[in-house]
Amino acid sequence: MSRALAIFIFWAIGFTIGSAGYLMVPNAVSWLGSILPEIVVNQAILGSILAGIVGSAVSTFTVVTWANRAP
């Protein structure tokens, strides 16, 4: 597999998972609001944090898995 194709695949996976995580933000905000009612959660900040965490975790996992595969 060429390096450019591998980078594109990792980018696409991270983007897809990050976008899906961002779409889940309204549910996460309502869930956090029910658990921690005294803390005001800004949806934009929570969305960026969730998308960043999910996207980076999945991208890192796929890169590490790909790097450690047998040749």
C-alpha positions in Angstrom: 0.0 0.0 0.0 1.4 3.4 -0.9 2.1 6.0 1.8 -0.4 8.5 0.3 -3.2 5.9 0.2 -2.5 4.9 3.8 -2.6 8.5 5.0 -5.8 9.1 3.1 -7.4 6.0 4.7 -6.4 7.1 8.2 -7.7 10.6 7.5 -11.0 9.3 6.2 -11.5 7.0 9.2 -10.7 9.8 11.7 -13.0 12.3 9.9 -15.9 9.8 9.7 -15.7 8.8 13.4 -15.2 12.4 14.5 -18.2 13.5 12.5 -20.3 10.7 13.9 -19.1 11.8 17.4 -20.2 15.3 16.7 -23.6 14.2 15.6 -24.0 12.5 19.0 -23.4 15.7 20.9 -27.0 16.6 21.6 -27.6 13.2 23.2 -24.4 13.6 25.2 -25.4 17.1 26.4 -28.8 15.9 27.6 -27.2 12.9 29.3 -24.6 15.0 31.1 -27.3 17.5 32.0 -29.3 14.8 33.7 -26.2 13.5 35.6 -24.7 16.9 36.5 -27.6 19.4 36.5 -25.6 22.1 38.2 -22.9 22.3 35.6 -23.8 24.3 32.5 -22.4 22.5 29.4 -21.8 24.6 26.2 -22.8 22.4 23.3 -20.1 23.8 20.9 -17.3 23.2 23.3 -18.5 19.7 24.2 -18.9 18.9 20.5 -15.4 19.9 19.7 -14.0 18.0 22.6 -16.0 14.8 21.8 -15.2 15.0 18.1 -11.5 15.5 18.9 -11.3 12.7 21.4 -13.2 10.2 19.3 -11.4 11.1 16.1 -8.0 11.1 17.5 -8.5 7.9 19.5 -9.7 6.0 16.4 -7.0 7.4 14.1 -4.3 6.6 16.6 -5.6 3.1 17.1 -5.8 2.4 13.3 -2.3 3.8 12.8 -0.8 1.7 15.6 -2.6 -1.4 14.4 -1.4 -0.8 10.8 2.1 -0.1 11.8 2.4 -3.3 13.9 0.9 -5.6 11.2 3.1 -8.4 9.8 4.9 -7.4 6.6 
